[in-house]
């Protein structure tokens, strides 16, 4: 597997930021020059003067836009408008000042007094062109380069992920004893997990990081997909209820129809296992009867049948069982309340072996902490992609928790 560290991810984002912001800045420069070139009666001598006037504004605007792009302004049109407006205004004011200074003119108080007035004059066009370019050209280039683009309704393979929060180590644990979490190792493991998805043909869409929400990396709990419908969860843990807002925005950006589980109903995505048109829902500590009732009403309209499953030994249903591409449910028997509920159940020899992410009809992703189970699944004819997620397992996380697959 190709290494895909956060440094690689940052490099890709940096390249996208430079390309998108460079395109916007150059386009704004060209449009501004053409505008005033026309006003000057198409006099070729005016081109050099116009270029000199706008070049410093363009450079400064490019730098600021690139910085803003790294924090995601091109993800949403309104952020692109605000970011471009700030960058172009600052760029215009500083650029004009530098242009005056480099021309040999003393930068006096009178010159400074003229600076703001340029925004109502020659720099106004530059600002407008920058904003238009950011919303259109910049956003398109950014999304194409980072893979953050709307999904089509066919042939889509999108993995929605969310980077670990700064306070990841404070995440909740219920059925295991708390262990020390190595945050740096967790970051590296998350990068490798995302790499495994990308290397196997999945486009990556990142939900903005939530620095104060310790469990937000477990993005699966916030949203469940049923075709083109995203059902937003109602987290059973009160501390996690802020996780769904940003995920809802991503669902909208992907063109999905959004439904919502509402209080007093609670439902975590980790309690939902889809096998064909059957939806097994764990009734446990995080998902209550009202949450199941609401989900049943929503998915019945979509052609799915909900089967409630008791969960008492683990945090979520998918902590105990998941399903292979052929629909066989796999699980570690000591942690499964009632295996007979499932049409086809296959026991695995390790707890972590219960968790698979289906990457393709013949490929699954599994944790390397379950070597015997990996061998067993490979013997069934599947290709297994192994990832180390030890730091997330300390927080009752598994491979399914770290992504939501849109397909």
LOSETI-627198 format. One record per residue (C-alpha): residue number from 0; residue in three letters; y, z, x. Coordinates in steps of 0.1 Angstrom, whole numbers, plus 5000, padded with zeros to 4 digits. Example, Ala and Ser with C-alpha at 12.3 -4.5 7.8 and 13.67 -1.06 7.14 Angstrom:
REM LOSETI-627198
+------+------+------+------+------+
| resi | resn |    v |    w |    u |
+------+------+------+------+------+
|    0 |  ALA | 4955 | 5078 | 5123 |
|    1 |  SER | 4989 | 5071 | 5137 |
+------+------+------+------+------+
REM end
This chain:
REM LOSETI-627198
+------+------+------+------+------+
| resi | resn |    v |    w |    u |
+------+------+------+------+------+
|    0 |  UNK | 5000 | 5000 | 5000 |
|    1 |  UNK | 5035 | 4991 | 5013 |
|    2 |  UNK | 5055 | 5022 | 5021 |
|    3 |  UNK | 5082 | 5027 | 4995 |
|    4 |  UNK | 5101 | 5058 | 5005 |
|    5 |  UNK | 5134 | 5070 | 4990 |
|    6 |  UNK | 5150 | 5054 | 5020 |
|    7 |  UNK | 5136 | 5021 | 5009 |
|    8 |  UNK | 5148 | 5027 | 4974 |
|    9 |  UNK | 5183 | 5036 | 4987 |
|   10 |  UNK | 5183 | 5004 | 5009 |
|   11 |  UNK | 5175 | 4983 | 4979 |
|   12 |  UNK | 5203 | 5000 | 4959 |
|   13 |  UNK | 5227 | 4996 | 4988 |
|   14 |  UNK | 5219 | 4959 | 4990 |
|   15 |  UNK | 5224 | 4956 | 4952 |
|   16 |  UNK | 5256 | 4975 | 4954 |
|   17 |  UNK | 5270 | 4953 | 4982 |
|   18 |  UNK | 5259 | 4921 | 4966 |
|   19 |  UNK | 5272 | 4929 | 4931 |
|   20 |  UNK | 5304 | 4944 | 4942 |
|   21 |  UNK | 5310 | 4917 | 4968 |
|   22 |  UNK | 5306 | 4891 | 4941 |
|   23 |  UNK | 5330 | 4908 | 4918 |
|   24 |  UNK | 5356 | 4913 | 4945 |
|   25 |  UNK | 5354 | 4877 | 4957 |
|   26 |  UNK | 5355 | 4863 | 4922 |
|   27 |  UNK | 5386 | 4884 | 4914 |
|   28 |  UNK | 5402 | 4872 | 4946 |
|   29 |  UNK | 5395 | 4836 | 4938 |
|   30 |  UNK | 5406 | 4839 | 4902 |
|   31 |  UNK | 5439 | 4856 | 4912 |
|   32 |  UNK | 5446 | 4830 | 4939 |
|   33 |  UNK | 5439 | 4801 | 4915 |
|   34 |  UNK | 5461 | 4817 | 4888 |
|   35 |  UNK | 5492 | 4820 | 4910 |
|   36 |  UNK | 5484 | 4787 | 4928 |
|   37 |  UNK | 5487 | 4770 | 4895 |
|   38 |  UNK | 5519 | 4789 | 4888 |
|   39 |  UNK | 5532 | 4777 | 4921 |
|   40 |  UNK | 5528 | 4741 | 4911 |
|   41 |  UNK | 5496 | 4736 | 4931 |
|   42 |  UNK | 5515 | 4738 | 4963 |
|   43 |  UNK | 5490 | 4740 | 4992 |
|   44 |  UNK | 5513 | 4761 | 5013 |
|   45 |  UNK | 5510 | 4789 | 4987 |
|   46 |  UNK | 5473 | 4793 | 4993 |
|   47 |  UNK | 5477 | 4811 | 5026 |
|   48 |  UNK | 5504 | 4834 | 5013 |
|   49 |  UNK | 5483 | 4843 | 4982 |
|   50 |  UNK | 5452 | 4850 | 5003 |
|   51 |  UNK | 5472 | 4873 | 5026 |
|   52 |  UNK | 5487 | 4891 | 4996 |
|   53 |  UNK | 5453 | 4898 | 4979 |
|   54 |  UNK | 5429 | 4901 | 5009 |
|   55 |  UNK | 5434 | 4939 | 5015 |
|   56 |  UNK | 5433 | 4947 | 4978 |
|   57 |  UNK | 5400 | 4928 | 4977 |
|   58 |  UNK | 5384 | 4946 | 5006 |
|   59 |  UNK | 5394 | 4980 | 4993 |
|   60 |  UNK | 5382 | 4972 | 4958 |
|   61 |  UNK | 5349 | 4960 | 4972 |
|   62 |  UNK | 5343 | 4992 | 4991 |
|   63 |  UNK | 5351 | 5014 | 4961 |
|   64 |  UNK | 5330 | 4993 | 4937 |
|   65 |  UNK | 5301 | 4994 | 4961 |
|   66 |  UNK | 5303 | 5032 | 4963 |
|   67 |  UNK | 5306 | 5034 | 4925 |
|   68 |  UNK | 5276 | 5011 | 4922 |
|   69 |  UNK | 5254 | 5034 | 4942 |
|   70 |  UNK | 5258 | 5060 | 4914 |
|   71 |  UNK | 5250 | 5035 | 4887 |
|   72 |  UNK | 5282 | 5022 | 4872 |
|   73 |  UNK | 5266 | 4988 | 4865 |
|   74 |  UNK | 5239 | 5004 | 4844 |
|   75 |  UNK | 5263 | 5007 | 4814 |
|   76 |  UNK | 5291 | 4984 | 4805 |
|   77 |  UNK | 5316 | 5012 | 4798 |
|   78 |  UNK | 5310 | 5027 | 4832 |
|   79 |  UNK | 5315 | 4993 | 4848 |
|   80 |  UNK | 5349 | 4990 | 4830 |
|   81 |  UNK | 5360 | 5025 | 4841 |
|   82 |  UNK | 5347 | 5020 | 4877 |
|   83 |  UNK | 5363 | 4985 | 4881 |
|   84 |  UNK | 5396 | 4997 | 4866 |
|   85 |  UNK | 5398 | 5026 | 4891 |
|   86 |  UNK | 5387 | 5005 | 4921 |
|   87 |  UNK | 5410 | 4976 | 4914 |
|   88 |  UNK | 5441 | 4998 | 4907 |
|   89 |  UNK | 5436 | 5018 | 4938 |
|   90 |  UNK | 5427 | 4986 | 4957 |
|   91 |  UNK | 5458 | 4969 | 4945 |
|   92 |  UNK | 5482 | 4997 | 4953 |
|   93 |  UNK | 5468 | 5004 | 4988 |
|   94 |  UNK | 5464 | 4967 | 4995 |
|   95 |  UNK | 5500 | 4959 | 4987 |
|   96 |  UNK | 5511 | 4988 | 5009 |
|   97 |  UNK | 5489 | 4976 | 5038 |
|   98 |  UNK | 5501 | 4940 | 5033 |
|   99 |  UNK | 5538 | 4951 | 5036 |
|  100 |  UNK | 5530 | 4973 | 5066 |
|  101 |  UNK | 5512 | 4945 | 5085 |
|  102 |  UNK | 5539 | 4920 | 5077 |
|  103 |  UNK | 5563 | 4939 | 5100 |
|  104 |  UNK | 5584 | 4954 | 5071 |
|  105 |  UNK | 5591 | 4991 | 5074 |
|  106 |  UNK | 5573 | 5011 | 5047 |
|  107 |  UNK | 5602 | 5031 | 5034 |
|  108 |  UNK | 5608 | 5050 | 5002 |
|  109 |  UNK | 5621 | 5019 | 4986 |
|  110 |  UNK | 5589 | 5001 | 4993 |
|  111 |  UNK | 5568 | 5029 | 4979 |
|  112 |  UNK | 5589 | 5028 | 4948 |
|  113 |  UNK | 5579 | 4991 | 4943 |
|  114 |  UNK | 5542 | 4997 | 4946 |
|  115 |  UNK | 5535 | 5009 | 4910 |
|  116 |  UNK | 5555 | 4980 | 4896 |
|  117 |  UNK | 5531 | 4955 | 4911 |
|  118 |  UNK | 5505 | 4965 | 4885 |
|  119 |  UNK | 5527 | 4949 | 4859 |
|  120 |  UNK | 5532 | 4919 | 4881 |
|  121 |  UNK | 5510 | 4900 | 4905 |
|  122 |  UNK | 5483 | 4927 | 4907 |
|  123 |  UNK | 5478 | 4928 | 4869 |
|  124 |  UNK | 5457 | 4896 | 4870 |
|  125 |  UNK | 5436 | 4910 | 4899 |
|  126 |  UNK | 5428 | 4942 | 4879 |
|  127 |  UNK | 5419 | 4922 | 4848 |
|  128 |  UNK | 5397 | 4898 | 4867 |
|  129 |  UNK | 5379 | 4927 | 4885 |
|  130 |  UNK | 5371 | 4945 | 4852 |
|  131 |  UNK | 5358 | 4913 | 4836 |
|  132 |  UNK | 5337 | 4905 | 4867 |
|  133 |  UNK | 5322 | 4940 | 4869 |
|  134 |  UNK | 5310 | 4939 | 4833 |
|  135 |  UNK | 5295 | 4904 | 4836 |
|  136 |  UNK | 5287 | 4892 | 4871 |
|  137 |  UNK | 5284 | 4926 | 4888 |
|  138 |  UNK | 5261 | 4940 | 4861 |
|  139 |  UNK | 5238 | 4910 | 4861 |
|  140 |  UNK | 5234 | 4909 | 4899 |
|  141 |  UNK | 5228 | 4947 | 4900 |
|  142 |  UNK | 5202 | 4948 | 4873 |
|  143 |  UNK | 5183 | 4918 | 4888 |
|  144 |  UNK | 5182 | 4933 | 4922 |
|  145 |  UNK | 5171 | 4969 | 4912 |
|  146 |  UNK | 5149 | 4958 | 4883 |
|  147 |  UNK | 5170 | 4976 | 4858 |
|  148 |  UNK | 5172 | 4950 | 4831 |
|  149 |  UNK | 5164 | 4948 | 4794 |
|  150 |  UNK | 5128 | 4943 | 4785 |
|  151 |  UNK | 5116 | 4912 | 4767 |
|  152 |  UNK | 5092 | 4917 | 4738 |
|  153 |  UNK | 5064 | 4900 | 4757 |
|  154 |  UNK | 5048 | 4902 | 4791 |
|  155 |  UNK | 5068 | 4932 | 4801 |
|  156 |  UNK | 5056 | 4959 | 4826 |
|  157 |  UNK | 5083 | 4985 | 4830 |
|  158 |  UNK | 5079 | 5020 | 4843 |
|  159 |  UNK | 5106 | 5044 | 4833 |
|  160 |  UNK | 5109 | 5072 | 4859 |
|  161 |  UNK | 5133 | 5100 | 4868 |
|  162 |  UNK | 5138 | 5114 | 4903 |
|  163 |  UNK | 5131 | 5151 | 4908 |
|  164 |  UNK | 5159 | 5176 | 4901 |
|  165 |  UNK | 5174 | 5197 | 4928 |
|  166 |  UNK | 5159 | 5228 | 4912 |
|  167 |  UNK | 5124 | 5213 | 4908 |
|  168 |  UNK | 5108 | 5244 | 4922 |
|  169 |  UNK | 5121 | 5264 | 4892 |
|  170 |  UNK | 5101 | 5243 | 4867 |
|  171 |  UNK | 5080 | 5261 | 4841 |
|  172 |  UNK | 5044 | 5270 | 4845 |
|  173 |  UNK | 5022 | 5285 | 4818 |
|  174 |  UNK | 4985 | 5281 | 4826 |
|  175 |  UNK | 4986 | 5283 | 4864 |
|  176 |  UNK | 4999 | 5308 | 4889 |
|  177 |  UNK | 5033 | 5299 | 4903 |
|  178 |  UNK | 5031 | 5284 | 4938 |
|  179 |  UNK | 5058 | 5276 | 4963 |
|  180 |  UNK | 5070 | 5240 | 4959 |
|  181 |  UNK | 5081 | 5219 | 4989 |
|  182 |  UNK | 5110 | 5200 | 4974 |
|  183 |  UNK | 5112 | 5175 | 5004 |
|  184 |  UNK | 5075 | 5167 | 5001 |
|  185 |  UNK | 5079 | 5164 | 4963 |
|  186 |  UNK | 5107 | 5138 | 4969 |
|  187 |  UNK | 5085 | 5118 | 4993 |
|  188 |  UNK | 5055 | 5120 | 4969 |
|  189 |  UNK | 5077 | 5108 | 4940 |
|  190 |  UNK | 5088 | 5078 | 4961 |
|  191 |  UNK | 5052 | 5070 | 4969 |
|  192 |  UNK | 5043 | 5072 | 4932 |
|  193 |  UNK | 5072 | 5048 | 4923 |
|  194 |  UNK | 5060 | 5025 | 4951 |
|  195 |  UNK | 5025 | 5024 | 4937 |
|  196 |  UNK | 5039 | 5013 | 4903 |
|  197 |  UNK | 5061 | 4987 | 4919 |
|  198 |  UNK | 5034 | 4974 | 4942 |
|  199 |  UNK | 5012 | 4968 | 4912 |
|  200 |  UNK | 5036 | 4947 | 4893 |
|  201 |  UNK | 5057 | 4972 | 4874 |
|  202 |  UNK | 5095 | 4969 | 4872 |
|  203 |  UNK | 5111 | 5002 | 4878 |
|  204 |  UNK | 5139 | 5016 | 4856 |
|  205 |  UNK | 5153 | 5050 | 4866 |
|  206 |  UNK | 5168 | 5075 | 4843 |
|  207 |  UNK | 5198 | 5091 | 4859 |
|  208 |  UNK | 5187 | 5123 | 4877 |
|  209 |  UNK | 5194 | 5156 | 4859 |
|  210 |  UNK | 5203 | 5180 | 4887 |
|  211 |  UNK | 5201 | 5211 | 4866 |
|  212 |  UNK | 5170 | 5203 | 4845 |
|  213 |  UNK | 5140 | 5214 | 4866 |
|  214 |  UNK | 5113 | 5197 | 4846 |
|  215 |  UNK | 5131 | 5164 | 4840 |
|  216 |  UNK | 5110 | 5145 | 4865 |
|  217 |  UNK | 5082 | 5148 | 4840 |
|  218 |  UNK | 5098 | 5120 | 4820 |
|  219 |  UNK | 5067 | 5113 | 4799 |
|  220 |  UNK | 5074 | 5144 | 4779 |
|  221 |  UNK | 5107 | 5130 | 4766 |
|  222 |  UNK | 5096 | 5097 | 4750 |
|  223 |  UNK | 5065 | 5081 | 4736 |
|  224 |  UNK | 5061 | 5043 | 4732 |
|  225 |  UNK | 5045 | 5025 | 4703 |
|  226 |  UNK | 5051 | 4988 | 4710 |
|  227 |  UNK | 5088 | 4982 | 4706 |
|  228 |  UNK | 5094 | 5016 | 4691 |
|  229 |  UNK | 5104 | 5046 | 4712 |
|  230 |  UNK | 5098 | 5080 | 4697 |
|  231 |  UNK | 5121 | 5106 | 4712 |
|  232 |  UNK | 5104 | 5139 | 4717 |
|  233 |  UNK | 5116 | 5173 | 4706 |
|  234 |  UNK | 5106 | 5195 | 4736 |
|  235 |  UNK | 5087 | 5227 | 4728 |
|  236 |  UNK | 5104 | 5245 | 4757 |
|  237 |  UNK | 5140 | 5251 | 4748 |
|  238 |  UNK | 5150 | 5247 | 4785 |
|  239 |  UNK | 5139 | 5211 | 4783 |
|  240 |  UNK | 5158 | 5199 | 4753 |
|  241 |  UNK | 5186 | 5184 | 4773 |
|  242 |  UNK | 5161 | 5159 | 4790 |
|  243 |  UNK | 5160 | 5135 | 4761 |
|  244 |  UNK | 5196 | 5124 | 4759 |
|  245 |  UNK | 5196 | 5102 | 4790 |
|  246 |  UNK | 5161 | 5088 | 4782 |
|  247 |  UNK | 5174 | 5078 | 4747 |
|  248 |  UNK | 5201 | 5057 | 4764 |
|  249 |  UNK | 5175 | 5040 | 4785 |
|  250 |  UNK | 5154 | 5032 | 4755 |
|  251 |  UNK | 5184 | 5016 | 4738 |
|  252 |  UNK | 5192 | 4996 | 4770 |
|  253 |  UNK | 5156 | 4983 | 4770 |
|  254 |  UNK | 5161 | 4970 | 4734 |
|  255 |  UNK | 5136 | 4994 | 4719 |
|  256 |  UNK | 5139 | 5008 | 4683 |
|  257 |  UNK | 5144 | 5045 | 4685 |
|  258 |  UNK | 5129 | 5072 | 4663 |
|  259 |  UNK | 5134 | 5110 | 4667 |
|  260 |  UNK | 5113 | 5141 | 4662 |
|  261 |  UNK | 5137 | 5168 | 4650 |
|  262 |  UNK | 5136 | 5206 | 4649 |
|  263 |  UNK | 5119 | 5226 | 4637 |
|  264 |  UNK | 5093 | 5201 | 4647 |
|  265 |  UNK | 5084 | 5201 | 4684 |
|  266 |  UNK | 5065 | 5175 | 4703 |
|  267 |  UNK | 5061 | 5168 | 4740 |
|  268 |  UNK | 5051 | 5133 | 4751 |
|  269 |  UNK | 5023 | 5148 | 4773 |
|  270 |  UNK | 5005 | 5158 | 4741 |
|  271 |  UNK | 5002 | 5122 | 4729 |
|  272 |  UNK | 4972 | 5101 | 4739 |
|  273 |  UNK | 4970 | 5065 | 4725 |
|  274 |  UNK | 4936 | 5048 | 4723 |
|  275 |  UNK | 4939 | 5015 | 4705 |
|  276 |  UNK | 4955 | 5023 | 4671 |
|  277 |  UNK | 4943 | 5059 | 4672 |
|  278 |  UNK | 4969 | 5085 | 4684 |
|  279 |  UNK | 4954 | 5118 | 4695 |
|  280 |  UNK | 4981 | 5146 | 4694 |
|  281 |  UNK | 4975 | 5179 | 4710 |
|  282 |  UNK | 4984 | 5209 | 4689 |
|  283 |  UNK | 4992 | 5236 | 4715 |
|  284 |  UNK | 5020 | 5255 | 4730 |
|  285 |  UNK | 5046 | 5227 | 4732 |
|  286 |  UNK | 5037 | 5207 | 4701 |
|  287 |  UNK | 5037 | 5222 | 4666 |
|  288 |  UNK | 5024 | 5212 | 4632 |
|  289 |  UNK | 5057 | 5200 | 4620 |
|  290 |  UNK | 5061 | 5178 | 4651 |
|  291 |  UNK | 5027 | 5162 | 4644 |
|  292 |  UNK | 5036 | 5157 | 4607 |
|  293 |  UNK | 5068 | 5138 | 4617 |
|  294 |  UNK | 5050 | 5117 | 4643 |
|  295 |  UNK | 5023 | 5109 | 4617 |
|  296 |  UNK | 5049 | 5096 | 4593 |
|  297 |  UNK | 5067 | 5075 | 4619 |
|  298 |  UNK | 5036 | 5058 | 4634 |
|  299 |  UNK | 5018 | 5052 | 4601 |
|  300 |  UNK | 5044 | 5026 | 4594 |
|  301 |  UNK | 5035 | 5010 | 4627 |
|  302 |  UNK | 4998 | 5008 | 4620 |
|  303 |  UNK | 4987 | 5039 | 4640 |
|  304 |  UNK | 4965 | 5068 | 4629 |
|  305 |  UNK | 4972 | 5103 | 4642 |
|  306 |  UNK | 4944 | 5127 | 4649 |
|  307 |  UNK | 4954 | 5163 | 4657 |
|  308 |  UNK | 4935 | 5179 | 4686 |
|  309 |  UNK | 4935 | 5216 | 4695 |
|  310 |  UNK | 4948 | 5224 | 4729 |
|  311 |  UNK | 4945 | 5260 | 4742 |
|  312 |  UNK | 4933 | 5258 | 4778 |
|  313 |  UNK | 4960 | 5235 | 4794 |
|  314 |  UNK | 4997 | 5228 | 4789 |
|  315 |  UNK | 4993 | 5194 | 4772 |
|  316 |  UNK | 4966 | 5173 | 4758 |
|  317 |  UNK | 4969 | 5148 | 4786 |
|  318 |  UNK | 4965 | 5177 | 4811 |
|  319 |  UNK | 4929 | 5177 | 4798 |
|  320 |  UNK | 4921 | 5141 | 4788 |
|  321 |  UNK | 4933 | 5106 | 4793 |
|  322 |  UNK | 4917 | 5072 | 4786 |
|  323 |  UNK | 4904 | 5044 | 4807 |
|  324 |  UNK | 4915 | 5008 | 4799 |
|  325 |  UNK | 4883 | 5003 | 4778 |
|  326 |  UNK | 4893 | 5032 | 4756 |
|  327 |  UNK | 4868 | 5057 | 4770 |
|  328 |  UNK | 4883 | 5092 | 4770 |
|  329 |  UNK | 4878 | 5111 | 4802 |
|  330 |  UNK | 4882 | 5148 | 4808 |
|  331 |  UNK | 4871 | 5179 | 4828 |
|  332 |  UNK | 4849 | 5197 | 4802 |
|  333 |  UNK | 4859 | 5233 | 4810 |
|  334 |  UNK | 4895 | 5224 | 4800 |
|  335 |  UNK | 4887 | 5204 | 4768 |
|  336 |  UNK | 4886 | 5223 | 4736 |
|  337 |  UNK | 4864 | 5199 | 4717 |
|  338 |  UNK | 4851 | 5168 | 4734 |
|  339 |  UNK | 4833 | 5157 | 4702 |
|  340 |  UNK | 4867 | 5148 | 4686 |
|  341 |  UNK | 4868 | 5116 | 4707 |
|  342 |  UNK | 4847 | 5086 | 4699 |
|  343 |  UNK | 4836 | 5081 | 4735 |
|  344 |  UNK | 4840 | 5110 | 4760 |
|  345 |  UNK | 4831 | 5108 | 4797 |
|  346 |  UNK | 4831 | 5140 | 4818 |
|  347 |  UNK | 4846 | 5140 | 4852 |
|  348 |  UNK | 4838 | 5164 | 4880 |
|  349 |  UNK | 4874 | 5176 | 4888 |
|  350 |  UNK | 4904 | 5187 | 4868 |
|  351 |  UNK | 4928 | 5161 | 4884 |
|  352 |  UNK | 4902 | 5134 | 4877 |
|  353 |  UNK | 4910 | 5137 | 4840 |
|  354 |  UNK | 4943 | 5119 | 4846 |
|  355 |  UNK | 4946 | 5082 | 4848 |
|  356 |  UNK | 4976 | 5058 | 4844 |
|  357 |  UNK | 4965 | 5024 | 4833 |
|  358 |  UNK | 4982 | 4998 | 4856 |
|  359 |  UNK | 4961 | 4968 | 4845 |
|  360 |  UNK | 4929 | 4961 | 4826 |
|  361 |  UNK | 4910 | 4966 | 4858 |
|  362 |  UNK | 4932 | 4991 | 4876 |
|  363 |  UNK | 4941 | 5027 | 4872 |
|  364 |  UNK | 4963 | 5051 | 4892 |
|  365 |  UNK | 4948 | 5086 | 4900 |
|  366 |  UNK | 4957 | 5116 | 4921 |
|  367 |  UNK | 4940 | 5118 | 4955 |
|  368 |  UNK | 4932 | 5155 | 4948 |
|  369 |  UNK | 4902 | 5142 | 4928 |
|  370 |  UNK | 4881 | 5122 | 4953 |
|  371 |  UNK | 4848 | 5126 | 4934 |
|  372 |  UNK | 4864 | 5114 | 4902 |
|  373 |  UNK | 4880 | 5085 | 4920 |
|  374 |  UNK | 4845 | 5074 | 4933 |
|  375 |  UNK | 4831 | 5078 | 4898 |
|  376 |  UNK | 4858 | 5056 | 4883 |
|  377 |  UNK | 4854 | 5030 | 4910 |
|  378 |  UNK | 4817 | 5030 | 4903 |
|  379 |  UNK | 4825 | 5019 | 4868 |
|  380 |  UNK | 4841 | 4988 | 4881 |
|  381 |  UNK | 4878 | 4998 | 4882 |
|  382 |  UNK | 4902 | 4995 | 4911 |
|  383 |  UNK | 4918 | 5029 | 4918 |
|  384 |  UNK | 4952 | 5033 | 4933 |
|  385 |  UNK | 4955 | 5068 | 4948 |
|  386 |  UNK | 4986 | 5089 | 4951 |
|  387 |  UNK | 4992 | 5124 | 4964 |
|  388 |  UNK | 5012 | 5145 | 4939 |
|  389 |  UNK | 5003 | 5179 | 4951 |
|  390 |  UNK | 5037 | 5194 | 4946 |
|  391 |  UNK | 5039 | 5183 | 4910 |
|  392 |  UNK | 5004 | 5196 | 4903 |
|  393 |  UNK | 5017 | 5230 | 4913 |
|  394 |  UNK | 5040 | 5227 | 4882 |
|  395 |  UNK | 5011 | 5216 | 4859 |
|  396 |  UNK | 5021 | 5179 | 4864 |
|  397 |  UNK | 4998 | 5150 | 4867 |
|  398 |  UNK | 5001 | 5112 | 4873 |
|  399 |  UNK | 5008 | 5105 | 4836 |
|  400 |  UNK | 5037 | 5129 | 4835 |
|  401 |  UNK | 5059 | 5110 | 4860 |
|  402 |  UNK | 5065 | 5078 | 4841 |
|  403 |  UNK | 5067 | 5062 | 4807 |
|  404 |  UNK | 5052 | 5027 | 4807 |
|  405 |  UNK | 5068 | 5001 | 4785 |
|  406 |  UNK | 5045 | 4971 | 4779 |
+------+------+------+------+------+
REM end
